[in-house]
Amino acid sequence: MDARTLDVREARVDAAEDRFFTNRANMDMVDRVISIVALVFGAVCVCALLAHVLFV
């Protein structure tokens, strides 16, 4: 392989890494939102189950 081919490959790898870390930051935010929604949903389910056991 010549130097130009290696430079092109290195540039592609760098671009892929940049996209990966940008997507990773976006996914961290999405994961945080999903975790909060799941936690709230779980708390509502537990409260509903507890109310059903205590009052029915």
N, C-alpha and C positions, 0 to 999 in steps of 0.2 A: 504494500500500500504506500502511496505517496503521501507527502505532508498535507496536501490539499484535502484528500479524502479523510484523513484523520481530523483535520480542522472542522470539516463539515459534520463528521460524526460527533465530535466534541460539542459543537454548537447545538446539534439536535438533542444531545443528552442534557445540556444546560437548559434548553428550552423546556424539555420534558420535566426536569426537576423544578423549574419555576412554576409550571402549570400544576405539578403535584402539590407543592407547598401552598399555592394559592387555593387550590381545591381543598386542601387539608384544613386551612383556616376557615373556609366557608363551611366545611363539614363539621368542624368543632362547634360552630355556632348552631348549626342545624341539630347536632346531637344534643346540645344543651337545651334547646327548645323542646325537642322530643322527650328528653328526660323529665323536664318540668311538667309537660302535659301528661306523661305517663304517671308521674308521682301524684299529680292532682286527681287523675282518674282513679288511681288505686286508693287514694284517701277517700274519695266519694264512695267507692264500692265498699270499703271497710265500714264507713259510717252507715251506709244503707243496710248492710248485713247486721251490724250491731243494733240498729234501730229495729230491724225486723225481729231479731232474737229477743230484744227486751220488751217490745210493745205489742207483739202479735201473739 
